[in-house]
Amino acid sequence: MTDTSRAPEQGVVLHGTGGVWRVRTESGIEHDASLRGRLKQEGIVDPALKLAVGDRVTIEPADPGPAWAISEIHERSSSLSRRSPGTGRTERVVAANVDQVVVVFAMVKPEPHPRMLDRFLTIAEANDLTARIVINKVDLASEAEARQRFHAYATAGYALHYTSTKARHGLTQLRDALHDRVSVFSGPSGVGKSSLLNALFPGLSLRVGEISESVNKGRHTTVGAFMHPLPQGGYVVDTPGLREVGMWGIQASELDRCFPEIRALRDACRFTDCTHSSEPECAVRDAVRAGTLDRERYESYLKLREELE
């Protein structure tokens, strides 16, 4: 018989492997739970793809014994999605019910690639999520150099944080920005996401990998998205370093809305369907020529649009 002494509880999915999901209840207790068979049979959720870290669920005592089962998946307020890796053309939900995306890049080791940063930001914008940029390892160069290199992103309106785990630099401001929010930490391998989270919240004790000198890319140490409750409120979702960042659900005609500085100019173009590539009286191209719109960001927009088309 089902244990009626344990009432159903609501919670949030922290992580999952092999069909077993770790759920943290509103009282702060964590349980392992499997997806109830009824949900699988009704096709509501594909447990390998659809149920995601951050989903709010109801769990009930399973029959038999002490196990728990996920009996209901609640509607999401938001989600961060990308295209499945490889040649896949399906959606992969990285995390659900997200408040903001924190994109971490290193100043050096590995060398930052702005085009990849633009991909991460575009995915956040397409999901209607606030994005913050963290430039880590500024102790290996200088904050002044970092500010100059990423000036275009500050001009576009993004909040930037310049951090160093070794020098304990910029951590307080970043910690304050994570308070009482659900934040997804993302970015390429080797930029120090896990080290940064360990420095911000020592109790997390995340595994840290070394940079591969031969390819200047980090080895994967995080095997799947993992949601961590923060001591002062909120959650951070640690995600694997992404060697391939595939955009999902973005139409080429809507890409200009995912670049804040281009979005601010699009209505001033002569044509309402302006692609900002060759049309006359294009406010975006005029701004590039005038030097008021960063040329590299504009060229990144054109590359991404070409890919989407």
C-alpha positions as CSV (number, residue, x, y, z in Angstrom):
1,M,0.0,0.0,0.0
2,T,1.0,3.6,-0.5
3,D,2.3,5.3,2.6
4,T,-0.5,7.8,3.4
5,S,1.5,9.2,6.3
6,R,3.6,11.2,3.8
7,A,1.6,13.9,2.1
8,P,2.4,15.1,-1.5
9,E,5.0,17.9,-1.6
10,Q,6.0,20.5,-4.1
11,G,9.6,21.0,-5.0
12,V,12.2,21.9,-7.6
13,V,14.3,19.5,-9.7
14,L,18.0,19.9,-8.9
15,H,19.5,17.3,-11.3
16,G,18.8,13.9,-12.7
17,T,20.5,10.8,-14.1
18,G,19.1,7.5,-15.4
19,G,15.5,8.5,-14.9
20,V,16.0,9.4,-11.2
21,W,15.6,13.0,-10.3
22,R,16.8,14.9,-7.2
23,V,14.0,17.1,-5.9
24,R,14.3,19.7,-3.2
25,T,11.0,20.4,-1.4
26,E,9.8,23.7,-0.2
27,S,10.9,22.6,3.3
28,G,14.5,22.2,2.1
29,I,14.5,18.4,2.2
30,E,15.8,16.5,-0.8
31,H,14.4,13.3,-2.2
32,D,15.2,11.0,-5.2
33,A,12.1,10.6,-7.3
34,S,11.2,8.8,-10.5
35,L,8.7,9.9,-13.1
36,R,5.3,8.3,-12.4
37,G,4.3,5.9,-15.1
38,R,1.1,7.7,-15.9
39,L,3.0,10.7,-17.1
40,K,5.2,8.6,-19.4
41,Q,2.2,6.7,-20.8
42,E,0.3,9.9,-21.5
43,G,3.3,11.3,-23.3
44,I,3.3,14.5,-21.3
45,V,7.0,14.4,-20.7
46,D,9.9,12.6,-22.3
47,P,12.0,12.1,-19.2
48,A,15.3,12.1,-21.1
49,L,14.6,15.4,-22.9
50,K,11.6,17.3,-21.6
51,L,11.9,17.2,-17.8
52,A,14.6,19.7,-16.9
53,V,16.6,21.0,-14.0
54,G,14.6,23.8,-12.4
55,D,11.2,22.3,-13.2
56,R,8.7,22.7,-10.3
57,V,7.0,19.4,-9.6
58,T,4.8,17.6,-7.1
59,I,6.1,14.4,-5.6
60,E,4.1,11.7,-3.8
61,P,5.1,8.5,-2.0
62,A,5.6,5.7,-4.4
63,D,4.2,2.3,-4.0
64,P,5.9,0.3,-2.5
65,G,8.2,1.5,0.2
66,P,10.1,4.7,0.9
67,A,10.6,5.9,-2.7
68,W,9.0,9.0,-4.2
69,A,7.5,9.6,-7.6
70,I,6.9,12.8,-9.6
71,S,3.2,13.0,-10.1
72,E,2.9,16.4,-11.7
73,I,5.1,18.9,-13.6
74,H,4.0,22.5,-13.2
75,E,3.9,25.1,-15.9
76,R,7.1,26.9,-16.5
77,S,7.5,30.7,-16.2
78,S,10.6,30.6,-18.5
79,S,13.2,28.3,-19.9
80,L,16.6,28.4,-21.4
81,S,16.8,26.2,-24.5
82,R,19.4,25.5,-27.2
83,R,19.6,23.1,-30.1
84,S,20.7,19.6,-29.3
85,P,24.4,19.0,-30.0
86,G,25.7,17.4,-33.2
87,T,23.4,17.3,-36.2
88,G,20.3,17.2,-34.0
89,R,17.4,19.6,-34.9
90,T,15.6,19.2,-31.6
91,E,15.2,21.4,-28.6
92,R,17.2,20.8,-25.5
93,V,16.0,22.6,-22.4
94,V,19.0,23.5,-20.3
95,A,17.0,24.8,-17.4
96,A,13.5,25.8,-16.5
97,N,12.1,28.8,-14.5
98,V,15.2,30.8,-15.0
99,D,15.6,34.5,-14.0
100,Q,18.9,35.3,-15.6
101,V,21.8,33.8,-17.6
102,V,25.3,34.5,-16.5
103,V,27.7,34.0,-19.4
104,V,31.3,33.4,-18.1
105,F,34.3,34.0,-20.4
106,A,38.0,34.2,-19.4
107,M,40.2,37.1,-20.3
108,V,42.9,34.6,-21.3
109,K,43.5,30.9,-21.1
110,P,41.4,30.1,-23.0
111,E,41.4,33.1,-25.3
112,P,37.9,34.6,-25.5
113,H,36.0,34.4,-28.8
114,P,33.4,37.3,-29.1
115,R,31.5,35.4,-31.7
116,M,30.8,32.6,-29.3
117,L,29.9,35.2,-26.6
118,D,27.4,36.7,-29.1
119,R,25.8,33.2,-29.5
120,F,25.3,32.8,-25.8
121,L,23.8,36.2,-25.5
122,T,21.5,35.6,-28.5
123,I,20.2,32.4,-27.0
124,A,19.4,34.3,-23.7
125,E,17.7,37.1,-25.6
126,A,15.7,34.7,-27.7
127,N,14.5,33.1,-24.5
128,D,13.5,36.6,-23.1
129,L,16.1,36.2,-20.3
130,T,18.3,38.8,-18.7
131,A,21.9,38.2,-19.4
132,R,25.0,39.1,-17.5
133,I,28.6,38.8,-18.7
134,V,31.4,37.8,-16.4
135,I,35.0,38.2,-17.6
136,N,37.0,36.0,-15.3
137,K,40.8,35.6,-14.7
138,V,41.4,39.4,-15.0
139,D,44.4,38.9,-12.8
140,L,46.1,37.3,-15.8
141,A,45.8,40.6,-17.7
142,S,44.1,43.7,-16.1
143,E,40.6,44.9,-15.5
144,A,41.4,48.1,-17.6
145,E,42.3,45.9,-20.5
146,A,39.2,43.7,-20.0
147,R,36.9,46.8,-19.9
148,Q,38.4,48.1,-23.1
149,R,38.1,44.8,-24.9
150,F,34.5,44.3,-23.9
151,H,33.4,47.9,-24.1
152,A,30.9,47.2,-26.9
153,Y,28.8,44.9,-24.6
154,A,28.6,47.5,-21.9
155,T,27.5,50.1,-24.5
156,A,24.8,47.6,-25.7
157,G,23.4,47.6,-22.1
158,Y,24.7,44.4,-20.7
159,A,25.8,44.2,-17.0
160,L,29.5,43.2,-16.9
161,H,31.4,41.7,-14.0
162,Y,35.2,41.5,-13.9
163,T,36.4,38.8,-11.6
164,S,39.4,36.9,-10.3
165,T,39.1,33.9,-8.0
166,K,42.8,34.0,-7.1
167,A,42.7,37.8,-6.3
168,R,39.2,37.6,-4.8
169,H,38.3,40.4,-7.1
170,G,34.7,41.4,-8.1
171,L,33.1,38.5,-6.1
172,T,31.0,40.6,-3.8
173,Q,29.2,42.4,-6.6
174,L,28.6,39.2,-8.5
175,R,27.3,37.4,-5.4
176,D,24.8,40.3,-4.8
177,A,23.6,39.9,-8.4
178,L,22.8,36.2,-7.7
179,H,20.8,36.8,-4.5
180,D,17.3,35.4,-4.5
181,R,17.4,34.6,-8.3
182,V,17.6,31.5,-10.4
183,S,20.8,32.0,-12.4
184,V,22.2,29.7,-15.1
185,F,26.0,29.8,-15.3
186,S,27.1,29.1,-18.9
187,G,30.0,29.6,-21.1
188,P,32.8,27.6,-22.9
189,S,34.9,25.0,-21.1
190,G,37.9,26.1,-19.1
191,V,36.9,29.6,-18.3
192,G,36.6,28.9,-14.5
193,K,32.9,28.6,-13.9
194,S,33.2,26.0,-11.2
195,S,36.2,27.7,-9.6
196,L,34.2,31.0,-9.6
197,L,31.1,29.3,-8.0
198,N,33.4,27.7,-5.4
199,A,34.9,31.1,-4.6
200,L,31.5,32.7,-4.4
201,F,29.9,29.9,-2.3
202,P,32.6,27.7,-0.7
203,G,30.0,25.1,0.4
204,L,29.2,24.0,-3.2
205,S,32.6,22.2,-3.5
206,L,32.3,21.8,-7.3
207,R,34.8,19.7,-9.2
208,V,37.3,21.7,-11.0
209,G,39.2,20.6,-14.2
210,E,42.5,21.8,-15.6
211,I,43.1,23.7,-18.8
212,S,44.5,21.5,-21.6
213,E,47.6,23.3,-22.7
214,S,47.6,21.4,-26.0
215,V,44.3,22.6,-27.3
216,N,43.8,25.6,-25.0
217,K,40.3,24.3,-24.2
218,G,39.0,23.0,-20.9
219,R,38.2,19.4,-20.2
220,H,34.6,18.8,-19.4
221,T,34.2,18.3,-15.6
222,T,30.4,19.0,-15.3
223,V,28.5,16.2,-16.8
224,G,25.0,17.7,-16.8
225,A,23.1,20.7,-15.6
226,F,23.1,20.8,-11.8
227,M,21.0,23.2,-9.7
228,H,22.5,24.4,-6.4
229,P,20.5,26.1,-3.6
230,L,22.3,29.2,-2.3
231,P,22.8,29.8,1.4
232,Q,21.2,33.3,1.3
233,G,18.4,32.4,-1.1
234,G,18.2,31.7,-4.8
235,Y,19.8,29.0,-7.0
236,V,22.6,28.7,-9.4
237,V,22.5,26.2,-12.3
238,D,26.0,24.9,-13.3
239,T,26.1,23.7,-16.9
240,P,28.7,21.8,-18.8
241,G,31.1,23.8,-20.9
242,L,29.6,24.0,-24.3
243,R,31.9,23.3,-27.3
244,E,28.9,23.7,-29.7
245,V,26.2,26.3,-29.0
246,G,23.2,25.7,-31.2
247,M,20.5,28.3,-31.5
248,W,17.0,27.0,-31.2
249,G,13.7,28.6,-32.1
250,I,15.2,31.8,-33.5
251,Q,13.9,33.1,-36.9
252,A,16.3,35.0,-39.1
253,S,13.9,37.8,-39.4
254,E,13.8,38.2,-35.6
255,L,17.5,38.0,-35.0
256,D,17.9,41.8,-34.9
257,R,15.7,41.8,-31.8
258,C,18.3,39.7,-30.0
259,F,21.0,42.4,-30.3
260,P,19.9,45.3,-28.0
261,E,21.9,47.9,-29.9
262,I,20.4,46.8,-33.2
263,R,17.0,46.4,-31.7
264,A,17.1,50.1,-30.7
265,L,17.6,51.1,-34.4
266,R,15.5,48.7,-36.4
267,D,12.4,50.9,-36.4
268,A,14.4,53.7,-38.0
269,C,15.2,51.7,-41.1
270,R,13.4,52.6,-44.3
271,F,12.0,49.1,-44.7
272,T,10.1,47.3,-42.0
273,D,11.6,43.9,-43.1
274,C,15.2,45.3,-43.4
275,T,17.8,42.7,-43.0
276,H,20.5,45.4,-42.3
277,S,22.8,43.8,-44.8
278,S,22.3,45.7,-48.1
279,E,19.2,47.8,-48.0
280,P,19.3,51.5,-48.6
281,E,18.5,53.9,-45.8
282,C,19.3,51.3,-43.1
283,A,19.8,52.9,-39.7
284,V,21.9,50.0,-38.5
285,R,24.4,50.2,-41.4
286,D,24.5,54.0,-41.0
287,A,25.4,53.6,-37.4
288,V,28.2,51.2,-38.2
289,R,29.6,53.7,-40.7
290,A,29.3,56.5,-38.2
291,G,31.1,54.4,-35.6
292,T,28.3,54.5,-33.1
293,L,27.5,50.8,-33.5
294,D,30.4,48.3,-32.9
295,R,31.5,46.8,-36.2
296,E,32.4,43.4,-34.8
297,R,29.0,43.0,-33.1
298,Y,27.4,44.0,-36.4
299,E,29.5,41.4,-38.3
300,S,28.6,38.8,-35.7
301,Y,24.9,39.6,-36.4
302,L,25.4,39.1,-40.1
303,K,27.2,35.7,-39.5
304,L,24.5,34.4,-37.3
305,R,21.8,35.6,-39.7
306,E,23.5,33.8,-42.5
307,E,23.6,30.6,-40.4
308,L,19.9,30.9,-39.5
309,E,18.9,31.4,-43.2
